[in-house]
Amino acid sequence: MKTITCNYCHIEKPEDDYWPSLIRQKRCKPCHRAFGTGVRWTRWRSWVQKTWGITQKQFYDLPKDVRLGRIAIARETEALEGKVVSLVPPRPSNIAPFSYPLEHEKRLRRDGRTTESAIKARKANRTDGFDYIMEHPAWPDIRKIGWTYDPPSRLSDFNVCCPYKSFSFPYISVYLEDARLAESIVQEALKEYHVTGEWYRVSRELAIKTIEDYVESLNDRKKQKMD
């Protein structure tokens, strides 16, 4: 029997899985049904978000045909013995784990996790936050070293310019009371690797070690003061 690869879920299926009128569009029956709405749509969307490791906003930022294709996969997996199983490996997170201090978390809730909140923080001369290392697979030997008030918002800003959302934060420092000062000290220590702006031709290991050495020196100073 002839098989056709669906343009939505990208799964090769027999011709019987296509309505005759949709063969030319290469849209299988489950993908065609995925135009439905309601409780089931919400359940499938939640499964898609969990499986691919994306938020609801990122889900709706996807092109419509990609959204519907992933919803179609959710529909099919739900039919397997009445429970959802993953046919597609979860997409790895592109941001390293980190945690907000309570007061910082309260400010973000109040101001909103947006570019505007970071701009407000800078205008208010706030320099607390996190130092980070940013990477992109197109430039495997070059990394950006900077600081940010809110890591997810900062990463989202960069990925707006990348159709594949490929910018990542493989490393985020602990919360720093003066992340801007830490950034300048780390960048000065790595100046021999400087390429342009905040980008450096340096290994991930060396960049991480430089930031963590600075954080360790801060901890040592605090201990000396306490003594």
C-alpha positions in Angstrom: 0.0 0.0 0.0 1.2 3.5 -0.8 2.4 5.6 2.1 2.4 9.4 2.4 4.3 11.6 4.9 2.0 14.0 6.6 3.0 17.7 6.3 1.7 18.3 9.8 2.9 15.5 12.1 5.7 14.4 9.7 4.8 10.8 10.2 4.7 8.4 7.3 1.3 6.7 7.1 -0.6 4.5 4.7 -2.9 6.2 2.2 -6.0 4.9 4.1 -5.1 7.3 6.9 -5.9 10.2 4.6 -9.3 11.5 3.4 -9.3 11.5 -0.4 -9.8 15.3 -0.5 -6.8 15.8 1.7 -4.2 13.6 0.0 -3.0 16.4 -2.1 -2.5 18.6 1.0 -0.8 15.6 2.7 -2.8 16.1 5.9 -3.7 12.9 7.7 -7.1 12.3 9.4 -5.8 12.9 13.0 -4.2 16.2 11.9 -7.4 17.2 10.1 -9.5 16.5 13.3 -7.0 18.5 15.4 -8.9 21.7 14.3 -11.3 20.9 17.1 -11.5 22.9 20.3 -12.7 22.4 23.9 -11.5 20.4 26.9 -9.7 17.8 24.8 -7.8 20.5 22.9 -6.6 22.0 26.3 -5.5 18.5 27.4 -3.6 17.8 24.2 -2.1 21.3 24.3 -0.9 20.7 27.9 0.7 17.4 26.8 2.5 19.1 23.9 3.8 21.8 26.2 5.1 19.2 28.7 6.6 16.9 26.0 8.4 19.6 24.2 9.3 21.6 27.3 7.6 24.9 26.2 5.2 27.4 27.8 1.7 28.1 26.5 3.0 31.4 25.0 5.8 29.6 23.2 3.2 27.0 22.0 1.1 29.7 20.3 4.2 31.4 18.9 4.8 28.3 16.8 3.5 28.3 13.2 -0.1 27.1 13.0 0.8 23.9 11.0 3.4 23.0 13.6 0.9 23.5 16.4 -1.7 21.3 14.7 0.9 18.7 13.9 1.9 18.3 17.5 -1.7 18.3 18.7 -2.3 15.5 16.2 0.5 13.4 17.8 -1.1 14.0 21.2 -4.5 12.8 19.8 -2.9 9.6 18.5 -1.0 8.9 21.7 -4.1 9.4 23.8 -5.7 6.6 21.8 -3.0 4.1 22.8 -4.7 2.1 25.6 -6.4 5.2 26.8 -3.3 6.9 28.1 -0.8 9.4 26.7 2.6 8.2 25.9 5.4 10.2 24.3 6.2 9.3 20.7 8.7 12.2 20.4 11.6 12.6 22.9 11.1 15.7 25.1 13.0 18.8 23.8 15.9 19.5 26.2 15.6 22.7 28.2 17.7 25.6 26.8 18.1 27.3 30.1 20.2 26.1 33.1 18.4 25.7 36.5 18.5 28.6 38.9 16.4 30.1 41.6 15.1 33.6 42.6 15.5 34.9 46.1 12.1 35.6 47.6 12.3 39.4 47.4 13.5 39.3 43.8 10.6 36.9 43.0 8.1 39.3 44.5 9.4 42.2 42.4 9.1 40.2 39.2 5.6 39.2 40.1 4.8 42.9 40.7 6.5 44.3 37.6 5.9 41.3 35.3 8.5 39.1 33.6 8.9 41.2 30.5 11.5 43.3 28.8 9.8 46.3 30.3 10.5 45.0 33.9 14.2 44.7 33.1 14.2 48.3 31.6 12.5 49.6 34.8 15.1 47.8 36.9 18.0 49.5 35.0 16.3 52.9 35.1 16.0 52.4 38.9 19.8 51.6 38.9 19.2 48.1 40.1 22.3 46.0 39.4 21.2 42.8 41.2 20.5 39.6 39.2 22.4 36.8 37.5 25.5 36.5 35.4 25.0 34.1 32.5 26.7 32.4 29.6 24.9 32.3 26.3 25.5 30.0 23.3 24.2 29.3 19.9 24.9 26.2 17.8 25.8 28.4 14.8 28.9 29.7 16.6 30.0 26.7 18.8 33.3 28.4 19.8 31.9 31.8 20.8 29.9 32.6 23.9 28.2 35.7 25.3 28.9 36.6 28.9 26.5 39.1 30.5 24.2 39.8 33.3 20.4 40.0 33.5 17.7 40.9 35.9 15.5 38.0 34.8 17.1 35.1 32.8 14.0 33.6 31.1 13.0 37.0 29.8 16.5 37.8 28.5 16.8 34.5 26.7 13.3 35.0 25.2 14.5 38.4 23.8 17.3 36.7 21.9 15.2 33.8 20.7 12.7 36.2 19.1 15.4 36.8 16.5 16.0 33.0 16.0 13.4 31.0 14.1 14.6 27.8 15.8 14.8 29.2 19.4 18.4 27.9 19.5 20.0 30.4 21.9 20.6 28.8 25.2 21.8 29.6 28.7 24.0 26.5 29.6 25.1 28.3 32.8 23.5 30.8 35.1 25.2 32.0 38.3 23.7 32.2 41.7 21.9 35.4 42.6 24.3 38.3 42.9 23.7 41.6 44.7 25.8 43.4 42.0 25.6 41.3 38.9 26.7 44.2 36.7 30.0 44.5 38.6 30.5 40.8 38.4 30.0 40.9 34.7 32.6 43.6 34.2 35.2 41.8 36.4 34.6 38.5 34.5 34.8 40.2 31.1 38.0 41.9 32.2 39.5 38.6 33.2 38.6 37.1 29.8 39.6 40.2 27.7 42.3 38.2 25.8 39.4 36.1 24.3 37.3 39.1 23.3 35.7 39.0 19.9 33.1 41.8 19.9 30.6 43.3 22.3 30.0 40.8 25.0 31.0 37.8 22.9 34.2 35.8 23.7 36.0 33.0 21.9 36.4 30.9 25.1 35.5 27.4 26.2 32.4 26.9 28.3 34.5 25.4 31.1 36.8 28.4 31.3 33.9 30.9 31.2 32.1 29.0 34.0 35.2 28.7 36.1 35.9 32.4 35.8 32.4 33.3 37.0 32.5 30.8 39.8 36.0 31.9 41.0 34.6 35.4 41.3 31.5 34.2 43.3 33.8 32.2 45.5 35.9 35.3 46.2 32.7 37.1 47.2 31.9 34.3 49.7 35.4 34.4 51.1 35.0 38.2 51.8 31.7 37.7 53.5 33.3 35.0 55.8 36.2 37.3 56.6 33.7 40.1 57.6 31.8 37.7 59.8 35.0 36.6 61.5 
